[in-house]
Amino acid sequence: MSKYVLAVDIGGTFTDIILLGDGVRRCRKISSTPPHFEQAIIKGMADLLKGGEVDHGDIERIAHGTTVASNAVLEQRGARTALITTTGFRDVLEIARLRRPSLFDVGFEKPKPLAPRELRFEIDERINSDGTVLRQPDIQAIEALAETVAEREVESLAICFLNSYRNSVNEDLVAEKLANLLPEIHITTSSEILPEVKEYERFSTAVVNAYIRPAVWRYLESLDDGLRSLALECDVQVMQSNGSLLDSHTSRLHPVRLIESGPAAGVIAAQALATELGVLNAIAFDMGGTTAKASLIEDGQTFEAPEHEVGGEMNQSRLFVQGGGYTVRVPSIDIAEVGAGGGSLFWIDQGGAPRVGPRSAGAVPGPVCYRTGGTHVTVTDANLVLGYLNASSIAGGSQDVDLTAAQDAIDVQVAGPLGMSRLDAAFGIHTLANTNMSQAIRGVSIERGRDPRNFVLIAYGGAGPMHAALIARHFDVARVIVPVNPGLFSAVGLQVSDIRHDYVASYQYPNDPDIELISSLFDELENRARRFSDHRQPTILQRYMDQRYSGQSHELSISVPSGHVLSWADLNQAKTSFHTAHYQTYGHSAPDEPVQLINLRLRATVPTVKAPGIFVMDGDGMDAEKSNREAYFGQEFGLVSTPIVSRSAVPHDEVQGPLIVEDMDSTTVVPPNFRARRDSMGNLIILMAG
C-alpha cells in the first residue's frame, strides 16, 4: 500500500484520528471542539503529520464520520426552512402518521415540523398517479412565490409535490426557476432525495435534508479550507448511515444520508473484525461520551433498516413504531441507542430514585474531574473514584483528570443525599449505567427474537470496554472481545468501509409484474450507477425488490440476481424469498396471498483499498511495565488491589481477574469473577469464570 488513508471520527466528547498505510499506524484522540468540530480535526491532523515522515501528497483520501448532521436536528440549530407543495397538501408534515412513542402519555406532543406552517407554501400543480402531467405550475406564480420566500428570509427550502416520485417534471421546473431567482438559497426536491410512494415519508425526508443542508455544507467547506491550510488536497469521503462512504459533493447535497454517520462506522468495524476472527454472530457494543449503541451481526451480516427517526428520544429498537422524532427514509444500519455514556449525568428524580442519563456533560463542560467547567457528577467521575481510570490522565495523556474533585462531587451529590459510602455510591452509578445500556442490547437481540447467549459481544468506544464484562454477565454472554484501539474503533471502521450509492425506482403496476418493464427500470438504475463510478475500481451492482402482501403498508427488500436479464424464474424465486423473509421478520407468512411489487432498488458499491493488518496490534512488548491500584468491585468483592497493565503485557494464556488494561484510547476492566487473555492479533478476550 503506497498511499495513506486518514480516518477521522467525531464524537460528542472526543475526536479520533488514525493515519494508516505503508506499514505506518498513527493514532490521536483529542477533545472535540463543538460547535466548530473541524477545529479539532485540523489540530489533530497537524499534530499527527509532524516530522515530515509522511508526504502530504501520499495521503490518498480522508474517510470521515461526523455528528454535524444529527446535531443540527437534535439541537434544533438547522436552517430557516420552507416547504413548497401541491395545493391542498400544506399540512402533510403536521398530520404525519398515527404514531406515538408512549400510548398512554396524554401529554405527548408531536415534534414541531422543521418547516413551520407560515413557511409552508402551496402552488397549483398536479401530476396523476401514473405520472401524467395534469397541470404545470404557472411561471408567474413561481416568481411571486420567490418574492415571498425572499421576504421571509428563508435559507433552505424543500419542494415536495404529489406523485412527483412517478414524474419529477414539475418539481424540476420549480427548482430550476427558483435557483435562478434565489441563487443563495439551498433547494431540495423530494424526487431527487426519495423517489418513492408515501407522501409523509418523502416530505419528511426532504424537509430534514433541507433543514440540515446549510450546516453540513458550511462544515464541509470549513473542513476543506482547513485541509488546504495543511497542504492536503485529497478526497474527503463521509460515512453514511448505511455503513458506507459517500463523496464530499454528494454529502453536501444529500446530508440526510449522514445522520447515523459515526455509529455506523463502528458497526462496520465490528463486522469486519468478526469476519477476520471467523465469528458469525456478534453484538457490536459502543459506549462513548454521550450515548451507548448496540447492533446485531448475524451470519456475518449487519441489519439494515429502510428508515429511522431523528430528534426524538433515544431509540432502543426500530422494530417498534416511535413517532417522537422526524422520519428519515434512507437506508441505515439498524442501531439501538440509549442515553448512557461516560459523560451521562447522575440525578435524583422527583420520587427520590437515582437516575443516570440521558442528559450528558459531553465535551463541554465535561465531567467534574476534567476541571473544564462541569459541576454535575457523571459516569466518568464514578469510574475514576472506583479506581478503574488512571488517576492522573486519560486518552493517552491528552486529558488530565482530578480525582479529588470527583470524590468531593460524589460525596456531596450522591453519597450524602442517598446515605451511602462514597465507593458504594460510585458503584451504584456504574451499575445504573450498565442497566441503561443493557436496554440497547436487549433491543437488538431479545426483542428481535434472538438469544444473546448465542452471540459474542464486541466492545469498543472510549468507555465500552470498562463496562462490557458486567453487561455480558447480565445476558449470560460467555465471551467479550475488546479489539485493538477500542477507543478509535469507529475510525477503524472508516478505514475498511466501501463507497456506495443507492438508487430506487417506483414500480407502477404492483399487482401486474411486467418482466420487460422491470428489466428496463433496472437498466436505467444501472446506467445512473455507472455514471457515479470513477472506473478506478470495479463497481459491484446488486438488485433488490421491495415486496409486500396486498393490503400491507410496509415492504421487505428482497435480493434478486444481478448481471443478467431477469427471467420469470427470478421473479418467482423473489416471491418465495419474500415469504421466507416475512416469516423470519414477523413470525408468520401467507404463501397463498398475492405479493405486490412496490419498488426496485440498486446498490452500487465501489470497494476501497484496505490496509493489511488493520486489526493487528503493533509489536508484542511483553516487557511492558506493570503496577497495582486499588479498585472497587461492589460489596461482593470490595476494594481489591488490581494489576494495571498495558495491552501488550496481557499474556496469551488466560489469567484470573481482577485486571485493568490501559490503552492509549480506552481502559478495559476485567472484574474478579472473569478471566482474560490476549489473542494472536492483540484482541483482549474476556470470559466468565466457571
PLY file of the C-alpha trace (Angstrom):
ply
format ascii 1.0
element vertex 690
property float x
property float y
property float z
element edge 689
property int vertex1
property int vertex2
end_header
0.00 0.00 0.00
1.87 3.08 -1.24
-0.83 5.58 -0.26
-2.14 6.61 3.15
-5.69 6.94 4.45
-6.67 9.34 7.21
-9.76 8.30 9.16
-11.46 10.90 11.36
-14.42 10.20 13.65
-16.09 12.98 15.65
-17.79 12.06 18.88
-19.63 14.14 21.43
-16.58 14.18 23.72
-13.51 13.16 21.70
-12.34 13.30 18.09
-10.43 10.22 16.91
-7.86 10.22 14.09
-5.95 7.31 12.56
-3.32 7.51 9.81
-2.73 4.14 8.17
-0.73 2.87 5.22
2.68 1.67 4.06
3.38 -0.04 7.40
2.51 3.13 9.37
-0.21 3.39 12.04
-0.54 6.65 13.94
-3.40 7.50 16.29
-4.62 10.61 18.06
-7.52 11.14 20.46
-8.29 14.77 21.27
-11.21 16.68 22.78
-13.94 17.67 20.32
-14.49 21.38 19.70
-18.25 21.97 19.38
-19.80 23.73 17.55
-16.74 24.13 15.29
-15.82 20.45 15.10
-13.42 20.95 12.19
-11.00 22.79 14.50
-10.22 19.60 16.45
-9.74 17.71 13.18
-7.25 20.22 11.78
-5.38 20.43 15.09
-5.19 16.66 15.41
-4.07 16.17 11.81
-1.38 18.81 12.13
-0.07 17.04 15.22
-0.26 13.65 13.53
1.69 14.80 10.47
4.52 16.49 12.38
8.01 15.42 11.49
7.52 15.18 7.74
7.90 11.38 7.59
4.68 11.14 5.61
4.47 13.18 2.42
1.14 15.03 2.39
0.80 14.20 -1.28
0.77 10.49 -0.42
-2.44 10.81 1.60
-4.93 9.45 -0.90
-8.20 10.11 0.91
-9.81 11.14 4.17
-12.65 8.98 5.48
-14.80 10.95 7.88
-17.57 10.16 10.35
-19.40 13.21 11.65
-22.20 14.17 14.03
-22.85 17.55 12.39
-25.98 16.35 10.56
-27.62 14.71 13.58
-26.63 17.53 15.95
-28.32 20.10 13.72
-31.64 18.30 14.29
-31.10 17.27 17.92
-30.10 20.80 18.92
-32.71 22.44 16.62
-29.94 24.54 15.04
-30.74 23.91 11.39
-31.63 26.44 8.71
-34.79 28.51 8.42
-36.60 26.09 6.13
-39.61 26.47 3.84
-41.74 23.85 2.07
-43.38 24.29 -1.34
-46.06 21.71 -2.07
-49.13 20.94 -4.14
-52.29 22.87 -3.32
-54.14 21.06 -0.56
-51.10 19.28 0.90
-49.65 22.02 3.07
-50.25 20.08 6.29
-48.83 16.65 5.40
-45.94 17.23 7.83
-48.39 18.19 10.58
-50.70 15.22 10.02
-47.78 12.76 9.75
-48.59 9.19 10.87
-50.63 7.82 13.76
-47.54 7.02 15.80
-46.89 7.63 19.48
-43.77 6.68 21.45
-45.96 6.25 24.54
-49.56 5.14 24.02
-50.72 6.24 27.47
-48.94 9.59 27.73
-51.80 12.10 27.43
-49.31 14.95 27.47
-47.41 13.74 24.40
-46.99 16.28 21.62
-45.69 15.54 18.16
-42.44 17.30 17.30
-43.00 20.64 15.63
-42.37 20.46 11.86
-38.94 21.73 10.82
-40.75 23.83 8.22
-43.27 25.85 10.29
-46.75 26.42 8.86
-46.07 30.06 7.98
-43.21 28.84 5.78
-45.22 26.15 4.01
-46.50 27.38 0.63
-48.87 25.84 -1.92
-48.70 26.05 -5.69
-51.30 24.94 -8.22
-49.85 21.88 -9.98
-50.87 18.28 -10.36
-49.41 15.04 -11.65
-51.56 11.94 -11.91
-50.69 8.71 -10.10
-49.42 7.24 -13.38
-47.09 10.21 -13.96
-49.29 12.11 -16.42
-48.91 15.88 -16.09
-52.36 17.37 -15.47
-51.25 20.93 -14.61
-47.86 22.60 -14.79
-47.01 25.37 -12.29
-47.63 28.88 -13.58
-44.38 30.83 -14.11
-45.85 34.00 -12.62
-46.92 32.06 -9.53
-43.35 30.76 -9.15
-41.98 34.30 -9.42
-44.43 35.59 -6.82
-43.50 32.69 -4.56
-39.81 33.59 -4.93
-40.52 37.10 -3.68
-42.37 35.76 -0.64
-39.59 33.28 0.18
-37.00 36.06 -0.03
-39.08 38.36 2.21
-39.38 35.61 4.85
-35.55 35.27 4.96
-35.65 31.57 4.12
-32.23 29.86 3.99
-33.25 26.50 2.58
-36.38 25.06 1.00
-37.84 21.69 0.09
-40.07 21.14 -2.94
-42.47 18.23 -2.42
-45.27 17.66 -4.93
-47.91 14.96 -5.00
-46.87 11.96 -7.15
-43.51 13.54 -8.03
-41.93 10.17 -7.29
-43.59 9.00 -10.51
-42.69 12.06 -12.62
-40.42 14.85 -11.36
-41.00 17.35 -14.19
-43.00 19.86 -12.10
-40.58 19.74 -9.18
-37.65 20.19 -11.56
-39.33 23.17 -13.23
-39.94 24.99 -9.94
-36.47 24.11 -8.61
-34.74 25.41 -11.74
-36.74 28.67 -11.76
-36.19 29.33 -8.05
-32.49 28.51 -8.31
-32.17 31.31 -10.89
-34.25 33.77 -8.86
-32.80 32.85 -5.43
-29.22 31.67 -6.02
-28.25 31.93 -2.31
-30.95 29.53 -1.11
-30.39 25.78 -0.83
-33.04 23.79 -2.72
-34.01 20.15 -2.14
-36.52 18.26 -4.31
-38.28 15.22 -2.89
-38.00 13.33 -6.21
-34.21 13.57 -6.01
-33.95 12.57 -2.34
-36.63 9.85 -2.22
-38.50 8.91 -5.44
-40.90 6.58 -3.57
-44.62 6.45 -2.86
-45.83 7.60 0.61
-46.21 11.36 0.86
-45.34 11.81 4.54
-42.10 9.82 4.45
-41.00 11.59 1.25
-41.94 15.05 2.54
-40.31 14.47 5.93
-37.06 13.15 4.45
-36.82 16.07 2.01
-37.52 18.66 4.71
-34.93 17.16 7.08
-32.42 17.25 4.22
-33.23 20.92 3.55
-33.07 21.76 7.27
-29.55 20.38 7.81
-28.06 21.05 4.37
-26.68 24.58 5.00
-25.00 23.48 8.26
-23.37 20.44 6.67
-22.40 22.47 3.59
-20.69 25.13 5.74
-18.97 22.49 7.86
-17.52 20.60 4.89
-16.40 23.88 3.30
-14.64 24.88 6.54
-13.06 21.44 6.70
-11.81 21.81 3.11
-10.31 25.21 3.97
-8.53 23.70 6.97
-7.19 20.82 4.92
-5.81 23.24 2.33
-4.00 25.06 5.15
-2.23 21.75 5.83
-1.48 21.33 2.11
-3.86 18.37 1.90
-5.67 18.15 -1.45
-7.03 14.61 -1.12
-10.61 13.39 -1.49
-12.92 13.63 1.53
-15.40 10.77 1.87
-18.11 10.90 4.52
-19.65 7.92 6.30
-23.33 7.33 5.56
-25.94 5.91 7.91
-25.83 2.65 5.90
-22.19 1.98 6.82
-20.55 3.03 3.56
-18.80 6.16 2.31
-20.14 8.98 0.17
-18.14 11.57 -1.76
-17.99 15.08 -0.32
-20.01 16.70 -3.11
-22.97 14.33 -2.76
-22.72 14.58 1.04
-23.34 18.33 0.80
-26.36 17.83 -1.43
-27.84 14.85 0.48
-26.75 15.28 4.13
-29.84 13.36 5.27
-27.83 10.24 4.43
-25.22 11.13 7.09
-27.37 11.30 10.22
-26.13 7.99 11.72
-22.62 8.52 10.35
-20.49 7.86 13.44
-22.33 4.86 14.97
-22.49 3.11 11.58
-18.70 3.14 11.22
-18.22 1.25 14.47
-20.65 -1.50 13.41
-18.80 -1.91 10.10
-15.53 -2.27 12.02
-17.11 -4.88 14.29
-18.43 -6.78 11.27
-15.00 -6.75 9.61
-13.28 -7.90 12.81
-15.83 -10.68 13.35
-15.21 -11.88 9.79
-11.45 -11.83 10.40
-11.91 -13.92 13.56
-14.38 -16.35 11.97
-17.19 -15.17 14.28
-20.59 -15.35 12.54
-22.83 -13.92 15.27
-21.85 -10.88 17.30
-23.34 -7.91 19.13
-21.48 -4.66 18.45
-21.47 -2.57 21.65
-20.22 1.02 21.51
-20.10 3.28 24.57
-18.80 6.78 24.08
-19.10 10.00 26.00
-22.78 10.70 25.29
-24.59 7.53 24.22
-24.30 3.76 24.08
-25.18 1.90 20.88
-25.78 -1.74 20.04
-26.24 -3.50 16.73
-26.62 -7.13 15.69
-24.36 -9.03 13.30
-25.90 -12.36 12.27
-24.36 -14.84 9.84
-21.70 -12.22 9.19
-24.20 -9.58 8.02
-25.45 -6.37 9.59
-29.15 -5.49 9.75
-30.25 -2.58 7.59
-33.37 -0.51 8.30
-35.18 1.28 5.44
-36.00 4.26 7.66
-35.40 5.68 11.11
-36.21 8.70 13.22
-34.01 11.57 14.34
-34.68 14.16 17.01
-36.90 12.03 19.25
-35.97 10.16 22.40
-33.20 7.61 22.37
-34.08 4.73 20.10
-33.95 1.38 21.87
-35.42 -0.61 18.99
-36.50 0.29 15.49
-38.82 -2.70 15.42
-41.35 -0.64 17.35
-43.03 2.48 16.00
-41.68 5.54 17.74
-43.33 8.74 16.48
-41.30 11.01 18.74
-38.92 12.30 16.08
-38.64 13.18 12.40
-38.94 10.31 9.93
-35.97 9.86 7.61
-36.41 7.20 4.92
-32.86 6.40 3.87
-31.04 3.08 4.35
-29.28 2.85 7.70
-27.68 0.20 9.85
-30.20 -0.86 12.48
-28.72 0.52 15.70
-30.37 0.74 19.12
-29.23 3.73 21.14
-29.67 4.86 24.75
-28.52 7.97 26.56
-25.79 6.39 28.66
-22.15 7.31 28.13
-19.11 8.43 30.03
-20.49 11.94 30.23
-24.01 10.93 31.31
-25.18 12.91 34.34
-26.30 11.46 37.66
-29.53 12.93 39.06
-32.32 12.13 41.51
-35.87 12.25 40.18
-38.95 13.66 41.94
-39.68 10.29 43.52
-36.22 10.15 45.09
-34.92 7.46 42.71
-31.34 7.76 41.41
-31.02 8.13 37.63
-28.18 8.22 35.10
-28.65 9.97 31.72
-29.90 10.66 29.15
-28.54 14.17 29.72
-24.80 14.38 29.20
-21.95 16.75 30.05
-20.38 15.94 26.67
-17.10 17.64 25.79
-18.33 20.98 27.12
-18.48 21.42 30.08
-17.42 17.79 30.57
-17.22 15.65 33.74
-16.28 17.23 37.06
-12.88 15.53 37.02
-11.90 17.27 33.76
-11.91 20.65 35.53
-13.33 22.31 32.41
-16.47 23.74 33.98
-18.54 20.63 34.67
-20.26 20.62 38.07
-22.55 17.56 37.88
-21.38 14.02 38.62
-21.01 11.79 35.55
-20.29 8.13 34.88
-16.65 9.05 34.16
-16.35 10.63 37.62
-17.72 7.44 39.18
-15.30 5.22 37.24
-12.39 7.41 38.33
-13.42 7.16 42.01
-13.81 3.37 41.67
-10.19 3.13 40.57
-10.96 1.96 37.05
-9.43 5.01 35.38
-5.90 6.35 35.66
-5.92 8.95 38.46
-3.77 11.49 36.60
-4.79 11.47 32.93
-6.73 9.52 30.29
-6.94 9.37 26.48
-3.21 8.81 26.10
-2.40 11.74 28.38
-4.40 14.24 26.33
-6.95 14.73 29.12
-5.91 15.49 32.71
-8.26 14.37 35.48
-8.71 15.42 39.11
-9.57 12.54 41.45
-10.19 14.78 44.45
-12.72 16.89 42.54
-14.62 13.74 41.50
-14.59 12.38 45.07
-15.90 15.63 46.54
-18.68 15.85 43.93
-19.85 12.28 44.59
-19.80 12.88 48.35
-22.00 15.97 48.03
-24.33 14.99 45.16
-24.70 11.22 45.60
-23.35 9.62 48.76
-24.71 12.27 51.15
-28.27 12.53 49.78
-28.62 8.73 49.44
-26.93 7.86 52.76
-24.25 5.68 51.17
-20.49 5.37 51.28
-18.53 7.12 48.56
-17.47 3.84 46.88
-20.95 2.29 47.01
-22.38 5.49 45.53
-19.85 5.40 42.67
-20.50 1.70 42.07
-24.23 2.40 42.05
-23.74 4.96 39.25
-21.64 2.41 37.34
-24.37 -0.23 37.79
-27.18 2.13 36.76
-25.27 2.98 33.59
-24.90 -0.75 32.87
-28.63 -1.27 33.34
-29.46 1.56 30.94
-27.05 0.28 28.30
-28.44 -3.23 28.59
-31.67 -1.86 27.09
-29.84 -1.23 23.80
-28.56 -4.81 23.67
-32.00 -6.15 24.56
-33.47 -4.05 21.73
-31.33 -5.69 19.04
-31.38 -9.24 20.42
-34.21 -10.40 22.69
-36.79 -8.03 21.19
-35.86 -9.38 17.76
-36.26 -12.98 18.90
-32.53 -13.65 19.22
-30.89 -15.20 22.28
-27.86 -13.05 23.24
-26.20 -16.15 24.72
-25.62 -17.31 21.14
-23.60 -14.18 20.32
-20.20 -12.74 21.10
-20.03 -9.18 22.48
-17.56 -6.90 20.67
-17.00 -3.92 22.99
-15.43 -0.65 21.89
-15.67 3.10 22.29
-13.82 5.11 24.89
-15.87 3.63 27.76
-17.30 0.39 26.33
-14.52 -1.97 27.49
-14.85 -0.62 31.04
-18.47 -1.77 31.31
-18.61 -4.70 28.88
-17.88 -7.61 31.25
-20.71 -6.86 33.68
-23.14 -6.16 30.81
-22.19 -9.51 29.25
-22.85 -11.25 32.58
-26.32 -9.66 32.65
-27.18 -11.55 29.44
-25.04 -14.66 30.11
-22.88 -13.82 27.09
-19.86 -16.07 27.51
-17.24 -14.11 25.55
-16.33 -10.45 25.17
-13.84 -9.25 22.54
-12.11 -5.90 23.05
-10.33 -5.03 19.78
-7.05 -3.22 19.29
-7.56 0.56 19.58
-11.08 0.17 21.01
-11.48 3.90 21.63
-10.67 4.59 17.98
-12.65 1.66 16.61
-15.19 3.74 14.70
-12.28 5.42 12.93
-11.02 1.93 12.06
-14.46 1.26 10.55
-13.97 4.25 8.28
-10.75 2.66 7.04
-12.47 -0.56 5.99
-15.69 0.92 4.52
-16.50 0.96 0.82
-18.12 3.70 -1.27
-21.80 3.13 -2.01
-24.70 4.83 -3.79
-28.32 3.66 -3.56
-30.89 4.11 -6.33
-34.62 3.43 -6.32
-37.44 3.43 -8.85
-41.12 3.10 -8.04
-42.94 0.30 -9.87
-46.24 1.47 -11.35
-48.20 -1.81 -11.50
-47.78 -3.59 -8.11
-50.23 -6.40 -8.96
-49.01 -6.99 -12.52
-45.28 -7.80 -12.84
-44.01 -6.97 -16.33
-40.64 -8.63 -16.91
-39.68 -6.27 -19.72
-40.63 -3.15 -17.77
-38.81 -4.37 -14.65
-35.67 -5.11 -16.68
-35.90 -1.69 -18.32
-36.13 0.08 -14.95
-33.17 -1.87 -13.59
-31.20 -0.91 -16.73
-31.98 2.77 -16.09
-30.79 2.49 -12.50
-27.59 0.73 -13.60
-26.87 3.44 -16.16
-27.17 6.04 -13.39
-24.86 3.99 -11.20
-22.20 3.71 -13.89
-22.11 7.50 -14.19
-21.28 7.67 -10.49
-18.37 5.20 -10.81
-14.90 6.66 -11.35
-13.72 3.41 -13.03
-10.62 3.19 -10.80
-12.24 0.26 -9.05
-14.89 -2.13 -10.39
-18.44 -1.25 -9.35
-20.47 -4.03 -7.74
-24.17 -3.79 -8.65
-26.80 -5.52 -6.50
-30.52 -5.59 -7.34
-33.40 -5.66 -4.85
-37.19 -5.67 -5.00
-39.45 -4.16 -2.33
-42.41 -6.51 -1.90
-45.41 -6.81 0.43
-48.66 -8.67 0.81
-51.70 -6.94 -0.65
-53.12 -4.55 1.94
-49.89 -4.08 3.87
-48.26 -0.66 4.21
-44.65 -1.76 4.74
-42.35 -3.68 2.43
-39.43 -6.07 2.72
-36.46 -5.69 0.40
-35.53 -8.96 -1.36
-32.31 -9.57 -3.28
-32.62 -10.64 -6.92
-29.87 -11.81 -9.31
-27.67 -9.18 -10.95
-25.58 -9.29 -14.09
-28.10 -10.93 -16.42
-31.54 -10.34 -17.88
-34.25 -11.14 -15.35
-36.41 -14.18 -16.00
-39.78 -15.31 -14.68
-37.89 -17.86 -12.61
-36.06 -14.96 -10.90
-39.36 -13.24 -10.10
-40.89 -16.45 -8.72
-37.82 -17.02 -6.58
-38.12 -13.44 -5.27
-41.68 -14.21 -4.15
-40.53 -17.37 -2.39
-37.73 -15.43 -0.69
-40.25 -12.81 0.39
-42.41 -15.42 2.16
-39.31 -16.71 3.96
-38.15 -13.21 4.94
-41.64 -12.32 6.17
-41.67 -15.37 8.41
-38.20 -14.59 9.78
-39.14 -10.98 10.46
-42.68 -11.27 11.78
-43.05 -14.92 12.76
-45.65 -15.78 10.11
-46.14 -15.83 6.34
-49.03 -16.35 3.90
-47.76 -18.22 0.81
-51.27 -18.28 -0.71
-51.63 -14.48 -0.55
-50.72 -12.34 -3.60
-47.43 -10.47 -3.37
-47.13 -6.89 -4.63
-44.02 -5.35 -6.18
-43.61 -1.76 -4.95
-40.06 -0.52 -5.66
-36.93 -1.59 -7.47
-33.59 -0.84 -5.82
-29.99 -0.89 -6.93
-26.97 -0.80 -4.65
-23.76 0.32 -6.36
-20.61 -0.36 -4.33
-17.04 0.64 -5.17
-14.59 -1.29 -2.94
-11.83 0.78 -1.37
-8.24 -0.41 -0.95
-7.83 -1.78 2.59
-4.57 -1.68 4.51
-3.38 -5.13 5.62
-3.23 -5.90 9.33
-5.56 -3.10 10.35
-6.87 -5.14 13.30
-3.44 -6.40 14.43
-1.57 -4.84 17.33
1.87 -3.40 16.60
4.68 -5.41 18.25
4.50 -7.81 21.21
6.06 -5.87 24.08
5.73 -8.46 26.82
8.21 -6.48 28.97
5.77 -3.61 29.45
5.68 -2.10 32.94
3.13 -3.24 35.49
1.68 -1.57 38.58
-1.18 -2.01 41.03
-4.12 0.18 42.01
-6.97 -0.35 44.41
-10.27 -0.75 42.58
-13.75 -1.28 43.99
-15.99 -4.04 42.56
-19.07 -3.70 44.76
-19.87 -5.17 48.15
-19.39 -8.72 46.85
-15.64 -8.22 46.35
-14.92 -4.87 47.99
-11.74 -2.89 47.40
-9.17 -5.09 45.63
-5.52 -4.44 44.77
-5.71 -4.76 40.99
-2.87 -5.19 38.46
-2.70 -2.31 35.97
-1.07 -3.39 32.70
-0.74 -2.34 29.11
-2.40 -4.49 26.46
0.94 -5.92 25.39
1.52 -7.24 28.92
-1.62 -9.38 28.89
-0.46 -12.99 28.34
-1.80 -15.30 25.65
-2.77 -17.79 28.37
-5.81 -16.98 30.48
-5.31 -15.03 33.71
-7.79 -14.54 36.51
-9.30 -11.12 37.16
-9.32 -8.54 38.53
-7.24 -6.84 35.88
-7.26 -3.37 34.36
-5.76 -2.89 30.90
-4.85 0.68 29.94
-4.70 1.50 26.24
-3.92 4.93 24.83
-7.55 5.37 23.84
-9.53 3.28 26.32
-9.47 1.27 29.54
-10.63 -2.36 29.87
-11.86 -3.64 33.24
-11.79 -7.39 33.96
-13.73 -7.96 37.24
-12.66 -10.58 39.81
-15.01 -13.30 38.55
-13.77 -13.11 34.94
-10.74 -14.38 33.07
-8.83 -12.67 30.25
-6.20 -13.37 27.62
-4.74 -11.71 24.53
-5.10 -13.47 21.18
-2.52 -13.53 18.36
-3.92 -10.31 16.81
-3.83 -8.41 20.09
-7.56 -8.56 20.88
-8.46 -8.94 24.54
-10.72 -11.93 25.17
-12.76 -11.74 28.39
-14.52 -14.88 29.64
-16.85 -15.51 32.55
-15.15 -17.64 35.20
-16.56 -21.11 35.72
0 1
1 2
2 3
3 4
4 5
5 6
6 7
7 8
8 9
9 10
10 11
11 12
12 13
13 14
14 15
15 16
16 17
17 18
18 19
19 20
20 21
21 22
22 23
23 24
24 25
25 26
26 27
27 28
28 29
29 30
30 31
31 32
32 33
33 34
34 35
35 36
36 37
37 38
38 39
39 40
40 41
41 42
42 43
43 44
44 45
45 46
46 47
47 48
48 49
49 50
50 51
51 52
52 53
53 54
54 55
55 56
56 57
57 58
58 59
59 60
60 61
61 62
62 63
63 64
64 65
65 66
66 67
67 68
68 69
69 70
70 71
71 72
72 73
73 74
74 75
75 76
76 77
77 78
78 79
79 80
80 81
81 82
82 83
83 84
84 85
85 86
86 87
87 88
88 89
89 90
90 91
91 92
92 93
93 94
94 95
95 96
96 97
97 98
98 99
99 100
100 101
101 102
102 103
103 104
104 105
105 106
106 107
107 108
108 109
109 110
110 111
111 112
112 113
113 114
114 115
115 116
116 117
117 118
118 119
119 120
120 121
121 122
122 123
123 124
124 125
125 126
126 127
127 128
128 129
129 130
130 131
131 132
132 133
133 134
134 135
135 136
136 137
137 138
138 139
139 140
140 141
141 142
142 143
143 144
144 145
145 146
146 147
147 148
148 149
149 150
150 151
151 152
152 153
153 154
154 155
155 156
156 157
157 158
158 159
159 160
160 161
161 162
162 163
163 164
164 165
165 166
166 167
167 168
168 169
169 170
170 171
171 172
172 173
173 174
174 175
175 176
176 177
177 178
178 179
179 180
180 181
181 182
182 183
183 184
184 185
185 186
186 187
187 188
188 189
189 190
190 191
191 192
192 193
193 194
194 195
195 196
196 197
197 198
198 199
199 200
200 201
201 202
202 203
203 204
204 205
205 206
206 207
207 208
208 209
209 210
210 211
211 212
212 213
213 214
214 215
215 216
216 217
217 218
218 219
219 220
220 221
221 222
222 223
223 224
224 225
225 226
226 227
227 228
228 229
229 230
230 231
231 232
232 233
233 234
234 235
235 236
236 237
237 238
238 239
239 240
240 241
241 242
242 243
243 244
244 245
245 246
246 247
247 248
248 249
249 250
250 251
251 252
252 253
253 254
254 255
255 256
256 257
257 258
258 259
259 260
260 261
261 262
262 263
263 264
264 265
265 266
266 267
267 268
268 269
269 270
270 271
271 272
272 273
273 274
274 275
275 276
276 277
277 278
278 279
279 280
280 281
281 282
282 283
283 284
284 285
285 286
286 287
287 288
288 289
289 290
290 291
291 292
292 293
293 294
294 295
295 296
296 297
297 298
298 299
299 300
300 301
301 302
302 303
303 304
304 305
305 306
306 307
307 308
308 309
309 310
310 311
311 312
312 313
313 314
314 315
315 316
316 317
317 318
318 319
319 320
320 321
321 322
322 323
323 324
324 325
325 326
326 327
327 328
328 329
329 330
330 331
331 332
332 333
333 334
334 335
335 336
336 337
337 338
338 339
339 340
340 341
341 342
342 343
343 344
344 345
345 346
346 347
347 348
348 349
349 350
350 351
351 352
352 353
353 354
354 355
355 356
356 357
357 358
358 359
359 360
360 361
361 362
362 363
363 364
364 365
365 366
366 367
367 368
368 369
369 370
370 371
371 372
372 373
373 374
374 375
375 376
376 377
377 378
378 379
379 380
380 381
381 382
382 383
383 384
384 385
385 386
386 387
387 388
388 389
389 390
390 391
391 392
392 393
393 394
394 395
395 396
396 397
397 398
398 399
399 400
400 401
401 402
402 403
403 404
404 405
405 406
406 407
407 408
408 409
409 410
410 411
411 412
412 413
413 414
414 415
415 416
416 417
417 418
418 419
419 420
420 421
421 422
422 423
423 424
424 425
425 426
426 427
427 428
428 429
429 430
430 431
431 432
432 433
433 434
434 435
435 436
436 437
437 438
438 439
439 440
440 441
441 442
442 443
443 444
444 445
445 446
446 447
447 448
448 449
449 450
450 451
451 452
452 453
453 454
454 455
455 456
456 457
457 458
458 459
459 460
460 461
461 462
462 463
463 464
464 465
465 466
466 467
467 468
468 469
469 470
470 471
471 472
472 473
473 474
474 475
475 476
476 477
477 478
478 479
479 480
480 481
481 482
482 483
483 484
484 485
485 486
486 487
487 488
488 489
489 490
490 491
491 492
492 493
493 494
494 495
495 496
496 497
497 498
498 499
499 500
500 501
501 502
502 503
503 504
504 505
505 506
506 507
507 508
508 509
509 510
510 511
511 512
512 513
513 514
514 515
515 516
516 517
517 518
518 519
519 520
520 521
521 522
522 523
523 524
524 525
525 526
526 527
527 528
528 529
529 530
530 531
531 532
532 533
533 534
534 535
535 536
536 537
537 538
538 539
539 540
540 541
541 542
542 543
543 544
544 545
545 546
546 547
547 548
548 549
549 550
550 551
551 552
552 553
553 554
554 555
555 556
556 557
557 558
558 559
559 560
560 561
561 562
562 563
563 564
564 565
565 566
566 567
567 568
568 569
569 570
570 571
571 572
572 573
573 574
574 575
575 576
576 577
577 578
578 579
579 580
580 581
581 582
582 583
583 584
584 585
585 586
586 587
587 588
588 589
589 590
590 591
591 592
592 593
593 594
594 595
595 596
596 597
597 598
598 599
599 600
600 601
601 602
602 603
603 604
604 605
605 606
606 607
607 608
608 609
609 610
610 611
611 612
612 613
613 614
614 615
615 616
616 617
617 618
618 619
619 620
620 621
621 622
622 623
623 624
624 625
625 626
626 627
627 628
628 629
629 630
630 631
631 632
632 633
633 634
634 635
635 636
636 637
637 638
638 639
639 640
640 641
641 642
642 643
643 644
644 645
645 646
646 647
647 648
648 649
649 650
650 651
651 652
652 653
653 654
654 655
655 656
656 657
657 658
658 659
659 660
660 661
661 662
662 663
663 664
664 665
665 666
666 667
667 668
668 669
669 670
670 671
671 672
672 673
673 674
674 675
675 676
676 677
677 678
678 679
679 680
680 681
681 682
682 683
683 684
684 685
685 686
686 687
687 688
688 689
